[in-house]
Amino acid sequence: MQQAIAVLDSGVGGLTVVKEVMRQLPREKILYFGDTARTPYGPRSAEQVVAFTREIVDYLIQFEPKMIVIACNTATAVALDDITARVSVPVVGVIGPGARAALGRTRTNVVGVIGTEGTIRSGAYEAALNLLSEDGVKVISKACPGFVPLVEDGNFRSAHTHEIVEEALAPLRGTGMDSLILGCTHYPFLADTIAETMGPGVALISSADETAREIRTILERTGQLAAGDAEPLHQFFCSGDPAKFREIAQTWLGAQIRLTPVVWQVPHIGA
Ligand code: DGL
């Protein structure tokens, strides 16, 4: 049986990483878990996000994946080290790759970061950018809590979406940034609207591309790249409404998916 790459997120956001992995590594089998019953993770405490991430990893590990990809910035920010210490396979997050991609792109060395409250509060992007930057970098961060619910509703381009994006990003215009990290894997779904709002002078940086490259590098190094010509049989799991997840996933990926709903207990915030 082909060993898979296991990818997880709080909902449909990690599909932006999956799409890029499918493009760059078309022979790799993917297992995807979207915790749609408990999305969004952004407003939750770090402890709760770590607990949820552990639960998903424990679920996915039964399929003996060769790698875990935490395709969620909020979970990467608080749970990457914890998960890396818990499992024996390589674990990849999305914040390092996103920071690298932005530094490769910026000329002004002023980089914007938008993400969930949890990601922005963690300071993980500032830390990664400062660590990786050779020339020094000014980081301007902003939490955009209104974006994830729009994406989970499949509401990518409406007038309402435009209004929310415009209002959230207005303070970032005229700050001198030439690159804006989409520091939440849900945000590439809103890329057209974000690009219209920020204008042509600001490049949008998604970590998906760089994350897929990092996955390839690790698989090459460990001699685990999938061989052969067989079409991989991907498998998707979601903990919430399967019809909604299927609709968004199939539209985004441009293909039918095999989806298994997972029944999950749903603690409320603060529970
Ligand atoms: N897609 C996730 C991220 O990259 C989580 C969004 C959320 O659930 O709030 O942060």
Residues whose N, C-alpha, C, O or C-beta is under 5 A from the ligand:
A	BS01	DGL	S10 G13 T39 P40 Y41 G42 A71 C72 N73 T74 T116 V148 G183 C184 T185 H186
